[in-house]
Amino acid sequence: MEIFVESRKIPSSHMQNVCKYRQGAITCRYIVFKNDYFYCVKNVPEIQDQINGIKDMKAKGNNCQGL
């Protein structure tokens, strides 16, 4: 399964308005950065499980249905 695909790239307006990027604990925890782009991995179970397992994660949001 390819994770870093065009359909999972997060538009810049979405980053602020929905993902709440750099807004503390309300920032979505399912954002990853690769190859100069931000991607939504909310609907990628194997990565979502890894993220959910991080105990000291500062971003705690779960702000939308994902991309």
mmCIF file as Biopython writes it, N, C-alpha, C and O atoms, coordinates in Angstrom:
data_model
#
loop_
_atom_site.group_PDB
_atom_site.id
_atom_site.type_symbol
_atom_site.label_atom_id
_atom_site.label_alt_id
_atom_site.label_comp_id
_atom_site.label_asym_id
_atom_site.label_entity_id
_atom_site.label_seq_id
_atom_site.pdbx_PDB_ins_code
_atom_site.Cartn_x
_atom_site.Cartn_y
_atom_site.Cartn_z
_atom_site.occupancy
_atom_site.B_iso_or_equiv
_atom_site.auth_seq_id
_atom_site.auth_asym_id
_atom_site.pdbx_PDB_model_num
ATOM 1   N N  . MET A ? 1  ? 0.835   -1.176 0.000  1.0 0.0 1  A 1 
ATOM 2   C CA . MET A ? 1  ? 0.000   0.000  0.000  1.0 0.0 1  A 1 
ATOM 3   C C  . MET A ? 1  ? 0.882   1.242  0.000  1.0 0.0 1  A 1 
ATOM 4   O O  . MET A ? 1  ? 1.737   1.400  0.872  1.0 0.0 1  A 1 
ATOM 5   N N  . GLU A ? 2  ? 0.681   2.108  -0.959 1.0 0.0 2  A 1 
ATOM 6   C CA . GLU A ? 2  ? 1.414   3.365  -1.026 1.0 0.0 2  A 1 
ATOM 7   C C  . GLU A ? 2  ? 0.746   4.379  -0.103 1.0 0.0 2  A 1 
ATOM 8   O O  . GLU A ? 2  ? -0.452  4.636  -0.220 1.0 0.0 2  A 1 
ATOM 9   N N  . ILE A ? 3  ? 1.500   4.936  0.786  1.0 0.0 3  A 1 
ATOM 10  C CA . ILE A ? 3  ? 0.963   5.852  1.796  1.0 0.0 3  A 1 
ATOM 11  C C  . ILE A ? 3  ? 1.043   7.301  1.334  1.0 0.0 3  A 1 
ATOM 12  O O  . ILE A ? 3  ? 0.097   8.064  1.530  1.0 0.0 3  A 1 
ATOM 13  N N  . PHE A ? 4  ? 2.146   7.684  0.731  1.0 0.0 4  A 1 
ATOM 14  C CA . PHE A ? 4  ? 2.373   9.076  0.381  1.0 0.0 4  A 1 
ATOM 15  C C  . PHE A ? 4  ? 1.914   9.349  -1.040 1.0 0.0 4  A 1 
ATOM 16  O O  . PHE A ? 4  ? 2.726   9.513  -1.951 1.0 0.0 4  A 1 
ATOM 17  N N  . VAL A ? 5  ? 0.605   9.394  -1.215 1.0 0.0 5  A 1 
ATOM 18  C CA . VAL A ? 5  ? -0.010  9.611  -2.524 1.0 0.0 5  A 1 
ATOM 19  C C  . VAL A ? 5  ? -0.649  11.000 -2.560 1.0 0.0 5  A 1 
ATOM 20  O O  . VAL A ? 5  ? -0.923  11.604 -1.522 1.0 0.0 5  A 1 
ATOM 21  N N  . GLU A ? 6  ? -0.875  11.478 -3.753 1.0 0.0 6  A 1 
ATOM 22  C CA . GLU A ? 6  ? -1.434  12.815 -3.978 1.0 0.0 6  A 1 
ATOM 23  C C  . GLU A ? 6  ? -2.715  13.054 -3.184 1.0 0.0 6  A 1 
ATOM 24  O O  . GLU A ? 6  ? -2.900  14.133 -2.621 1.0 0.0 6  A 1 
ATOM 25  N N  . SER A ? 7  ? -3.587  12.073 -3.133 1.0 0.0 7  A 1 
ATOM 26  C CA . SER A ? 7  ? -4.881  12.249 -2.452 1.0 0.0 7  A 1 
ATOM 27  C C  . SER A ? 7  ? -4.752  12.429 -0.941 1.0 0.0 7  A 1 
ATOM 28  O O  . SER A ? 7  ? -5.707  12.861 -0.296 1.0 0.0 7  A 1 
ATOM 29  N N  . ARG A ? 8  ? -3.602  12.111 -0.368 1.0 0.0 8  A 1 
ATOM 30  C CA . ARG A ? 8  ? -3.393  12.290 1.070  1.0 0.0 8  A 1 
ATOM 31  C C  . ARG A ? 8  ? -2.613  13.562 1.406  1.0 0.0 8  A 1 
ATOM 32  O O  . ARG A ? 8  ? -2.404  13.868 2.580  1.0 0.0 8  A 1 
ATOM 33  N N  . LYS A ? 9  ? -2.182  14.307 0.378  1.0 0.0 9  A 1 
ATOM 34  C CA . LYS A ? 9  ? -1.496  15.572 0.638  1.0 0.0 9  A 1 
ATOM 35  C C  . LYS A ? 9  ? -2.499  16.538 1.255  1.0 0.0 9  A 1 
ATOM 36  O O  . LYS A ? 9  ? -3.646  16.626 0.816  1.0 0.0 9  A 1 
ATOM 37  N N  . ILE A ? 10 ? -2.060  17.250 2.263  1.0 0.0 10 A 1 
ATOM 38  C CA . ILE A ? 10 ? -2.945  18.173 2.971  1.0 0.0 10 A 1 
ATOM 39  C C  . ILE A ? 10 ? -2.774  19.577 2.387  1.0 0.0 10 A 1 
ATOM 40  O O  . ILE A ? 10 ? -1.676  20.132 2.421  1.0 0.0 10 A 1 
ATOM 41  N N  . PRO A ? 11 ? -3.860  20.157 1.847  1.0 0.0 11 A 1 
ATOM 42  C CA . PRO A ? 11 ? -3.771  21.533 1.340  1.0 0.0 11 A 1 
ATOM 43  C C  . PRO A ? 11 ? -3.437  22.501 2.469  1.0 0.0 11 A 1 
ATOM 44  O O  . PRO A ? 11 ? -3.845  22.286 3.610  1.0 0.0 11 A 1 
ATOM 45  N N  . SER A ? 12 ? -2.694  23.572 2.159  1.0 0.0 12 A 1 
ATOM 46  C CA . SER A ? 12 ? -2.244  24.496 3.203  1.0 0.0 12 A 1 
ATOM 47  C C  . SER A ? 12 ? -3.408  25.116 3.966  1.0 0.0 12 A 1 
ATOM 48  O O  . SER A ? 12 ? -3.298  25.295 5.179  1.0 0.0 12 A 1 
ATOM 49  N N  . SER A ? 13 ? -4.501  25.446 3.322  1.0 0.0 13 A 1 
ATOM 50  C CA . SER A ? 13 ? -5.648  26.020 4.030  1.0 0.0 13 A 1 
ATOM 51  C C  . SER A ? 13 ? -6.246  25.012 5.013  1.0 0.0 13 A 1 
ATOM 52  O O  . SER A ? 13 ? -6.724  25.392 6.082  1.0 0.0 13 A 1 
ATOM 53  N N  . HIS A ? 14 ? -6.220  23.770 4.662  1.0 0.0 14 A 1 
ATOM 54  C CA . HIS A ? 14 ? -6.735  22.683 5.510  1.0 0.0 14 A 1 
ATOM 55  C C  . HIS A ? 14 ? -5.860  22.525 6.764  1.0 0.0 14 A 1 
ATOM 56  O O  . HIS A ? 14 ? -6.355  22.226 7.851  1.0 0.0 14 A 1 
ATOM 57  N N  . MET A ? 15 ? -4.539  22.737 6.581  1.0 0.0 15 A 1 
ATOM 58  C CA . MET A ? 15 ? -3.607  22.579 7.704  1.0 0.0 15 A 1 
ATOM 59  C C  . MET A ? 15 ? -3.982  23.501 8.856  1.0 0.0 15 A 1 
ATOM 60  O O  . MET A ? 15 ? -3.961  23.075 10.011 1.0 0.0 15 A 1 
ATOM 61  N N  . GLN A ? 16 ? -4.319  24.734 8.575  1.0 0.0 16 A 1 
ATOM 62  C CA . GLN A ? 16 ? -4.653  25.690 9.629  1.0 0.0 16 A 1 
ATOM 63  C C  . GLN A ? 16 ? -6.089  25.551 10.110 1.0 0.0 16 A 1 
ATOM 64  O O  . GLN A ? 16 ? -6.343  25.529 11.314 1.0 0.0 16 A 1 
ATOM 65  N N  . ASN A ? 17 ? -7.019  25.459 9.187  1.0 0.0 17 A 1 
ATOM 66  C CA . ASN A ? 17 ? -8.444  25.495 9.531  1.0 0.0 17 A 1 
ATOM 67  C C  . ASN A ? 17 ? -8.982  24.191 10.099 1.0 0.0 17 A 1 
ATOM 68  O O  . ASN A ? 17 ? -9.847  24.211 10.974 1.0 0.0 17 A 1 
ATOM 69  N N  . VAL A ? 18 ? -8.493  23.083 9.625  1.0 0.0 18 A 1 
ATOM 70  C CA . VAL A ? 18 ? -9.028  21.778 10.047 1.0 0.0 18 A 1 
ATOM 71  C C  . VAL A ? 18 ? -8.030  21.024 10.927 1.0 0.0 18 A 1 
ATOM 72  O O  . VAL A ? 18 ? -8.376  20.556 12.012 1.0 0.0 18 A 1 
ATOM 73  N N  . CYS A ? 19 ? -6.798  20.913 10.453 1.0 0.0 19 A 1 
ATOM 74  C CA . CYS A ? 19 ? -5.786  20.165 11.203 1.0 0.0 19 A 1 
ATOM 75  C C  . CYS A ? 19 ? -5.293  20.946 12.423 1.0 0.0 19 A 1 
ATOM 76  O O  . CYS A ? 19 ? -4.723  20.368 13.348 1.0 0.0 19 A 1 
ATOM 77  N N  . LYS A ? 20 ? -5.513  22.248 12.419 1.0 0.0 20 A 1 
ATOM 78  C CA . LYS A ? 20 ? -5.091  23.127 13.534 1.0 0.0 20 A 1 
ATOM 79  C C  . LYS A ? 20 ? -3.583  23.046 13.754 1.0 0.0 20 A 1 
ATOM 80  O O  . LYS A ? 20 ? -3.113  23.008 14.891 1.0 0.0 20 A 1 
ATOM 81  N N  . TYR A ? 21 ? -2.833  23.020 12.657 1.0 0.0 21 A 1 
ATOM 82  C CA . TYR A ? 21 ? -1.382  22.881 12.690 1.0 0.0 21 A 1 
ATOM 83  C C  . TYR A ? 21 ? -0.733  23.951 13.558 1.0 0.0 21 A 1 
ATOM 84  O O  . TYR A ? 21 ? -1.022  25.140 13.425 1.0 0.0 21 A 1 
ATOM 85  N N  . ARG A ? 22 ? 0.151   23.505 14.451 1.0 0.0 22 A 1 
ATOM 86  C CA . ARG A ? 22 ? 0.893   24.351 15.396 1.0 0.0 22 A 1 
ATOM 87  C C  . ARG A ? 22 ? -0.030  25.109 16.350 1.0 0.0 22 A 1 
ATOM 88  O O  . ARG A ? 22 ? 0.256   26.242 16.737 1.0 0.0 22 A 1 
ATOM 89  N N  . GLN A ? 23 ? -1.131  24.474 16.721 1.0 0.0 23 A 1 
ATOM 90  C CA . GLN A ? 23 ? -2.069  25.094 17.656 1.0 0.0 23 A 1 
ATOM 91  C C  . GLN A ? 23 ? -2.183  24.273 18.940 1.0 0.0 23 A 1 
ATOM 92  O O  . GLN A ? 23 ? -3.247  24.193 19.553 1.0 0.0 23 A 1 
ATOM 93  N N  . GLY A ? 24 ? -1.075  23.674 19.328 1.0 0.0 24 A 1 
ATOM 94  C CA . GLY A ? 24 ? -1.020  22.935 20.589 1.0 0.0 24 A 1 
ATOM 95  C C  . GLY A ? 24 ? -1.730  21.594 20.538 1.0 0.0 24 A 1 
ATOM 96  O O  . GLY A ? 24 ? -1.721  20.908 19.516 1.0 0.0 24 A 1 
ATOM 97  N N  . ALA A ? 25 ? -2.336  21.236 21.645 1.0 0.0 25 A 1 
ATOM 98  C CA . ALA A ? 25 ? -2.959  19.912 21.782 1.0 0.0 25 A 1 
ATOM 99  C C  . ALA A ? 25 ? -4.084  19.676 20.791 1.0 0.0 25 A 1 
ATOM 100 O O  . ALA A ? 25 ? -4.396  18.525 20.484 1.0 0.0 25 A 1 
ATOM 101 N N  . ILE A ? 26 ? -4.708  20.745 20.275 1.0 0.0 26 A 1 
ATOM 102 C CA . ILE A ? 26 ? -5.814  20.546 19.316 1.0 0.0 26 A 1 
ATOM 103 C C  . ILE A ? 26 ? -5.313  20.209 17.918 1.0 0.0 26 A 1 
ATOM 104 O O  . ILE A ? 26 ? -6.113  19.877 17.044 1.0 0.0 26 A 1 
ATOM 105 N N  . THR A ? 27 ? -3.995  20.287 17.688 1.0 0.0 27 A 1 
ATOM 106 C CA . THR A ? 27 ? -3.434  19.901 16.391 1.0 0.0 27 A 1 
ATOM 107 C C  . THR A ? 27 ? -3.699  18.416 16.142 1.0 0.0 27 A 1 
ATOM 108 O O  . THR A ? 27 ? -3.550  17.588 17.041 1.0 0.0 27 A 1 
ATOM 109 N N  . CYS A ? 28 ? -4.090  18.097 14.923 1.0 0.0 28 A 1 
ATOM 110 C CA . CYS A ? 28 ? -4.347  16.696 14.581 1.0 0.0 28 A 1 
ATOM 111 C C  . CYS A ? 28 ? -3.073  15.869 14.720 1.0 0.0 28 A 1 
ATOM 112 O O  . CYS A ? 28 ? -1.998  16.293 14.295 1.0 0.0 28 A 1 
ATOM 113 N N  . ARG A ? 29 ? -3.196  14.719 15.301 1.0 0.0 29 A 1 
ATOM 114 C CA . ARG A ? 29 ? -2.037  13.854 15.513 1.0 0.0 29 A 1 
ATOM 115 C C  . ARG A ? 29 ? -1.693  13.007 14.296 1.0 0.0 29 A 1 
ATOM 116 O O  . ARG A ? 29 ? -0.661  12.336 14.295 1.0 0.0 29 A 1 
ATOM 117 N N  . TYR A ? 30 ? -2.528  13.018 13.260 1.0 0.0 30 A 1 
ATOM 118 C CA . TYR A ? 30 ? -2.309  12.153 12.096 1.0 0.0 30 A 1 
ATOM 119 C C  . TYR A ? 30 ? -1.682  12.873 10.911 1.0 0.0 30 A 1 
ATOM 120 O O  . TYR A ? 30 ? -1.978  12.550 9.761  1.0 0.0 30 A 1 
ATOM 121 N N  . ILE A ? 31 ? -0.822  13.840 11.182 1.0 0.0 31 A 1 
ATOM 122 C CA . ILE A ? 31 ? -0.104  14.574 10.141 1.0 0.0 31 A 1 
ATOM 123 C C  . ILE A ? 31 ? 1.329   14.042 10.103 1.0 0.0 31 A 1 
ATOM 124 O O  . ILE A ? 31 ? 1.983   13.935 11.140 1.0 0.0 31 A 1 
ATOM 125 N N  . VAL A ? 32 ? 1.810   13.713 8.917  1.0 0.0 32 A 1 
ATOM 126 C CA . VAL A ? 32 ? 3.217   13.336 8.753  1.0 0.0 32 A 1 
ATOM 127 C C  . VAL A ? 32 ? 3.814   14.186 7.635  1.0 0.0 32 A 1 
ATOM 128 O O  . VAL A ? 32 ? 3.098   14.653 6.749  1.0 0.0 32 A 1 
ATOM 129 N N  . PHE A ? 33 ? 5.114   14.379 7.684  1.0 0.0 33 A 1 
ATOM 130 C CA . PHE A ? 33 ? 5.823   15.194 6.709  1.0 0.0 33 A 1 
ATOM 131 C C  . PHE A ? 33 ? 6.812   14.322 5.965  1.0 0.0 33 A 1 
ATOM 132 O O  . PHE A ? 33 ? 7.615   13.613 6.572  1.0 0.0 33 A 1 
ATOM 133 N N  . LYS A ? 34 ? 6.746   14.381 4.630  1.0 0.0 34 A 1 
ATOM 134 C CA . LYS A ? 34 ? 7.685   13.606 3.815  1.0 0.0 34 A 1 
ATOM 135 C C  . LYS A ? 34 ? 7.805   14.277 2.452  1.0 0.0 34 A 1 
ATOM 136 O O  . LYS A ? 34 ? 6.812   14.713 1.870  1.0 0.0 34 A 1 
ATOM 137 N N  . ASN A ? 35 ? 9.022   14.351 1.960  1.0 0.0 35 A 1 
ATOM 138 C CA . ASN A ? 35 ? 9.282   14.899 0.627  1.0 0.0 35 A 1 
ATOM 139 C C  . ASN A ? 35 ? 8.663   16.281 0.427  1.0 0.0 35 A 1 
ATOM 140 O O  . ASN A ? 35 ? 8.051   16.551 -0.607 1.0 0.0 35 A 1 
ATOM 141 N N  . ASP A ? 36 ? 8.823   17.146 1.414  1.0 0.0 36 A 1 
ATOM 142 C CA . ASP A ? 36 ? 8.359   18.540 1.349  1.0 0.0 36 A 1 
ATOM 143 C C  . ASP A ? 36 ? 6.842   18.715 1.370  1.0 0.0 36 A 1 
ATOM 144 O O  . ASP A ? 36 ? 6.346   19.788 1.024  1.0 0.0 36 A 1 
ATOM 145 N N  . TYR A ? 37 ? 6.110   17.705 1.762  1.0 0.0 37 A 1 
ATOM 146 C CA . TYR A ? 37 ? 4.651   17.814 1.844  1.0 0.0 37 A 1 
ATOM 147 C C  . TYR A ? 37 ? 4.156   17.220 3.161  1.0 0.0 37 A 1 
ATOM 148 O O  . TYR A ? 37 ? 4.784   16.336 3.743  1.0 0.0 37 A 1 
ATOM 149 N N  . PHE A ? 38 ? 3.018   17.732 3.607  1.0 0.0 38 A 1 
ATOM 150 C CA . PHE A ? 38 ? 2.319   17.148 4.744  1.0 0.0 38 A 1 
ATOM 151 C C  . PHE A ? 38 ? 1.280   16.182 4.205  1.0 0.0 38 A 1 
ATOM 152 O O  . PHE A ? 38 ? 0.624   16.454 3.200  1.0 0.0 38 A 1 
ATOM 153 N N  . TYR A ? 39 ? 1.138   15.043 4.887  1.0 0.0 39 A 1 
ATOM 154 C CA . TYR A ? 39 ? 0.178   14.019 4.484  1.0 0.0 39 A 1 
ATOM 155 C C  . TYR A ? 39 ? -0.709  13.647 5.661  1.0 0.0 39 A 1 
ATOM 156 O O  . TYR A ? 39 ? -0.282  13.676 6.816  1.0 0.0 39 A 1 
ATOM 157 N N  . CYS A ? 40 ? -1.933  13.300 5.352  1.0 0.0 40 A 1 
ATOM 158 C CA . CYS A ? 40 ? -2.875  12.792 6.351  1.0 0.0 40 A 1 
ATOM 159 C C  . CYS A ? 40 ? -2.788  11.265 6.349  1.0 0.0 40 A 1 
ATOM 160 O O  . CYS A ? 40 ? -2.966  10.625 5.313  1.0 0.0 40 A 1 
ATOM 161 N N  . VAL A ? 41 ? -2.514  10.696 7.516  1.0 0.0 41 A 1 
ATOM 162 C CA . VAL A ? 41 ? -2.431  9.238  7.613  1.0 0.0 41 A 1 
ATOM 163 C C  . VAL A ? 41 ? -3.504  8.672  8.539  1.0 0.0 41 A 1 
ATOM 164 O O  . VAL A ? 41 ? -3.377  7.561  9.055  1.0 0.0 41 A 1 
ATOM 165 N N  . LYS A ? 42 ? -4.557  9.453  8.739  1.0 0.0 42 A 1 
ATOM 166 C CA . LYS A ? 42 ? -5.621  9.016  9.632  1.0 0.0 42 A 1 
ATOM 167 C C  . LYS A ? 42 ? -6.244  7.693  9.181  1.0 0.0 42 A 1 
ATOM 168 O O  . LYS A ? 42 ? -6.608  6.865  10.017 1.0 0.0 42 A 1 
ATOM 169 N N  . ASN A ? 43 ? -6.366  7.494  7.896  1.0 0.0 43 A 1 
ATOM 170 C CA . ASN A ? 43 ? -7.000  6.275  7.373  1.0 0.0 43 A 1 
ATOM 171 C C  . ASN A ? 43 ? -5.986  5.227  6.931  1.0 0.0 43 A 1 
ATOM 172 O O  . ASN A ? 43 ? -6.263  4.423  6.042  1.0 0.0 43 A 1 
ATOM 173 N N  . VAL A ? 44 ? -4.817  5.239  7.550  1.0 0.0 44 A 1 
ATOM 174 C CA . VAL A ? 44 ? -3.782  4.236  7.290  1.0 0.0 44 A 1 
ATOM 175 C C  . VAL A ? 44 ? -3.559  3.501  8.612  1.0 0.0 44 A 1 
ATOM 176 O O  . VAL A ? 44 ? -2.748  3.938  9.429  1.0 0.0 44 A 1 
ATOM 177 N N  . PRO A ? 45 ? -4.268  2.392  8.832  1.0 0.0 45 A 1 
ATOM 178 C CA . PRO A ? 45 ? -4.280  1.728  10.144 1.0 0.0 45 A 1 
ATOM 179 C C  . PRO A ? 45 ? -2.909  1.442  10.748 1.0 0.0 45 A 1 
ATOM 180 O O  . PRO A ? 45 ? -2.721  1.653  11.946 1.0 0.0 45 A 1 
ATOM 181 N N  . GLU A ? 46 ? -1.955  0.971  9.966  1.0 0.0 46 A 1 
ATOM 182 C CA . GLU A ? 46 ? -0.664  0.613  10.546 1.0 0.0 46 A 1 
ATOM 183 C C  . GLU A ? 46 ? 0.084   1.842  11.075 1.0 0.0 46 A 1 
ATOM 184 O O  . GLU A ? 46 ? 0.774   1.748  12.090 1.0 0.0 46 A 1 
ATOM 185 N N  . ILE A ? 47 ? -0.041  2.975  10.411 1.0 0.0 47 A 1 
ATOM 186 C CA . ILE A ? 47 ? 0.604   4.191  10.907 1.0 0.0 47 A 1 
ATOM 187 C C  . ILE A ? 47 ? -0.234  4.802  12.025 1.0 0.0 47 A 1 
ATOM 188 O O  . ILE A ? 47 ? 0.312   5.291  13.014 1.0 0.0 47 A 1 
ATOM 189 N N  . GLN A ? 48 ? -1.542  4.776  11.874 1.0 0.0 48 A 1 
ATOM 190 C CA . GLN A ? 48 ? -2.437  5.303  12.908 1.0 0.0 48 A 1 
ATOM 191 C C  . GLN A ? 48 ? -2.184  4.586  14.237 1.0 0.0 48 A 1 
ATOM 192 O O  . GLN A ? 48 ? -2.141  5.230  15.285 1.0 0.0 48 A 1 
ATOM 193 N N  . ASP A ? 49 ? -2.019  3.289  14.205 1.0 0.0 49 A 1 
ATOM 194 C CA . ASP A ? 49 ? -1.739  2.521  15.425 1.0 0.0 49 A 1 
ATOM 195 C C  . ASP A ? 49 ? -0.417  2.943  16.062 1.0 0.0 49 A 1 
ATOM 196 O O  . ASP A ? 49 ? -0.322  3.063  17.284 1.0 0.0 49 A 1 
ATOM 197 N N  . GLN A ? 50 ? 0.602   3.168  15.232 1.0 0.0 50 A 1 
ATOM 198 C CA . GLN A ? 50 ? 1.891   3.614  15.759 1.0 0.0 50 A 1 
ATOM 199 C C  . GLN A ? 50 ? 1.750   4.981  16.421 1.0 0.0 50 A 1 
ATOM 200 O O  . GLN A ? 50 ? 2.265   5.197  17.518 1.0 0.0 50 A 1 
ATOM 201 N N  . ILE A ? 51 ? 1.064   5.890  15.768 1.0 0.0 51 A 1 
ATOM 202 C CA . ILE A ? 51 ? 0.869   7.231  16.325 1.0 0.0 51 A 1 
ATOM 203 C C  . ILE A ? 51 ? 0.082   7.156  17.630 1.0 0.0 51 A 1 
ATOM 204 O O  . ILE A ? 51 ? 0.435   7.817  18.606 1.0 0.0 51 A 1 
ATOM 205 N N  . ASN A ? 52 ? -0.973  6.361  17.652 1.0 0.0 52 A 1 
ATOM 206 C CA . ASN A ? 52 ? -1.781  6.236  18.863 1.0 0.0 52 A 1 
ATOM 207 C C  . ASN A ? 52 ? -1.002  5.633  20.019 1.0 0.0 52 A 1 
ATOM 208 O O  . ASN A ? 52 ? -1.377  5.809  21.178 1.0 0.0 52 A 1 
ATOM 209 N N  . GLY A ? 53 ? 0.077   4.924  19.718 1.0 0.0 53 A 1 
ATOM 210 C CA . GLY A ? 53 ? 0.895   4.311  20.750 1.0 0.0 53 A 1 
ATOM 211 C C  . GLY A ? 53 ? 1.939   5.234  21.365 1.0 0.0 53 A 1 
ATOM 212 O O  . GLY A ? 53 ? 2.605   4.859  22.330 1.0 0.0 53 A 1 
ATOM 213 N N  . ILE A ? 54 ? 2.088   6.440  20.815 1.0 0.0 54 A 1 
ATOM 214 C CA . ILE A ? 54 ? 3.066   7.391  21.346 1.0 0.0 54 A 1 
ATOM 215 C C  . ILE A ? 54 ? 2.475   8.070  22.573 1.0 0.0 54 A 1 
ATOM 216 O O  . ILE A ? 54 ? 1.513   8.830  22.462 1.0 0.0 54 A 1 
ATOM 217 N N  . LYS A ? 55 ? 3.036   7.802  23.721 1.0 0.0 55 A 1 
ATOM 218 C CA . LYS A ? 55 ? 2.466   8.285  24.975 1.0 0.0 55 A 1 
ATOM 219 C C  . LYS A ? 55 ? 2.668   9.779  25.205 1.0 0.0 55 A 1 
ATOM 220 O O  . LYS A ? 55 ? 1.807   10.426 25.802 1.0 0.0 55 A 1 
ATOM 221 N N  . ASP A ? 56 ? 3.777   10.338 24.750 1.0 0.0 56 A 1 
ATOM 222 C CA . ASP A ? 56 ? 4.046   11.754 25.004 1.0 0.0 56 A 1 
ATOM 223 C C  . ASP A ? 56 ? 3.763   12.640 23.785 1.0 0.0 56 A 1 
ATOM 224 O O  . ASP A ? 56 ? 4.379   13.694 23.626 1.0 0.0 56 A 1 
ATOM 225 N N  . MET A ? 57 ? 2.847   12.221 22.940 1.0 0.0 57 A 1 
ATOM 226 C CA . MET A ? 57 ? 2.468   12.992 21.754 1.0 0.0 57 A 1 
ATOM 227 C C  . MET A ? 57 ? 1.829   14.305 22.182 1.0 0.0 57 A 1 
ATOM 228 O O  . MET A ? 57 ? 0.877   14.307 22.962 1.0 0.0 57 A 1 
ATOM 229 N N  . LYS A ? 58 ? 2.340   15.410 21.682 1.0 0.0 58 A 1 
ATOM 230 C CA . LYS A ? 58 ? 1.796   16.726 22.031 1.0 0.0 58 A 1 
ATOM 231 C C  . LYS A ? 58 ? 0.508   17.010 21.272 1.0 0.0 58 A 1 
ATOM 232 O O  . LYS A ? 58 ? -0.439  17.556 21.838 1.0 0.0 58 A 1 
ATOM 233 N N  . ALA A ? 59 ? 0.467   16.639 19.983 1.0 0.0 59 A 1 
ATOM 234 C CA . ALA A ? 59 ? -0.744  16.832 19.185 1.0 0.0 59 A 1 
ATOM 235 C C  . ALA A ? 59 ? -1.727  15.719 19.547 1.0 0.0 59 A 1 
ATOM 236 O O  . ALA A ? 59 ? -1.394  14.537 19.465 1.0 0.0 59 A 1 
ATOM 237 N N  . LYS A ? 60 ? -2.924  16.101 19.943 1.0 0.0 60 A 1 
ATOM 238 C CA . LYS A ? 60 ? -3.908  15.116 20.378 1.0 0.0 60 A 1 
ATOM 239 C C  . LYS A ? 60 ? -5.198  15.159 19.586 1.0 0.0 60 A 1 
ATOM 240 O O  . LYS A ? 60 ? -6.106  14.365 19.835 1.0 0.0 60 A 1 
ATOM 241 N N  . GLY A ? 61 ? -5.291  16.080 18.627 1.0 0.0 61 A 1 
ATOM 242 C CA . GLY A ? 61 ? -6.532  16.261 17.883 1.0 0.0 61 A 1 
ATOM 243 C C  . GLY A ? 61 ? -6.877  15.109 16.968 1.0 0.0 61 A 1 
ATOM 244 O O  . GLY A ? 61 ? -6.013  14.352 16.525 1.0 0.0 61 A 1 
ATOM 245 N N  . ASN A ? 62 ? -8.142  15.000 16.702 1.0 0.0 62 A 1 
ATOM 246 C CA . ASN A ? 62 ? -8.702  14.038 15.751 1.0 0.0 62 A 1 
ATOM 247 C C  . ASN A ? 62 ? -9.833  14.820 15.093 1.0 0.0 62 A 1 
ATOM 248 O O  . ASN A ? 62 ? -11.010 14.621 15.394 1.0 0.0 62 A 1 
ATOM 249 N N  . ASN A ? 63 ? -9.443  15.717 14.184 1.0 0.0 63 A 1 
ATOM 250 C CA . ASN A ? 63 ? -10.301 16.828 13.800 1.0 0.0 63 A 1 
ATOM 251 C C  . ASN A ? 63 ? -11.213 16.626 12.593 1.0 0.0 63 A 1 
ATOM 252 O O  . ASN A ? 63 ? -12.062 17.480 12.336 1.0 0.0 63 A 1 
ATOM 253 N N  . CYS A ? 64 ? -11.079 15.561 11.863 1.0 0.0 64 A 1 
ATOM 254 C CA . CYS A ? 64 ? -11.937 15.362 10.691 1.0 0.0 64 A 1 
ATOM 255 C C  . CYS A ? 64 ? -11.977 13.879 10.324 1.0 0.0 64 A 1 
ATOM 256 O O  . CYS A ? 64 ? -11.466 13.036 11.061 1.0 0.0 64 A 1 
ATOM 257 N N  . GLN A ? 65 ? -12.572 13.576 9.207  1.0 0.0 65 A 1 
ATOM 258 C CA . GLN A ? 65 ? -12.670 12.186 8.740  1.0 0.0 65 A 1 
ATOM 259 C C  . GLN A ? 65 ? -11.411 11.715 8.043  1.0 0.0 65 A 1 
ATOM 260 O O  . GLN A ? 65 ? -11.279 10.526 7.753  1.0 0.0 65 A 1 
ATOM 261 N N  . GLY A ? 66 ? -10.488 12.613 7.770  1.0 0.0 66 A 1 
ATOM 262 C CA . GLY A ? 66 ? -9.249  12.242 7.088  1.0 0.0 66 A 1 
ATOM 263 C C  . GLY A ? 66 ? -9.364  12.395 5.591  1.0 0.0 66 A 1 
ATOM 264 O O  . GLY A ? 66 ? -10.451 12.603 5.052  1.0 0.0 66 A 1 
ATOM 265 N N  . LEU A ? 67 ? -8.222  12.290 4.924  1.0 0.0 67 A 1 
ATOM 266 C CA . LEU A ? 67 ? -8.183  12.418 3.457  1.0 0.0 67 A 1 
ATOM 267 C C  . LEU A ? 67 ? -8.025  11.062 2.830  1.0 0.0 67 A 1 
ATOM 268 O O  . LEU A ? 67 ? -7.970  10.950 1.605  1.0 0.0 67 A 1 
#
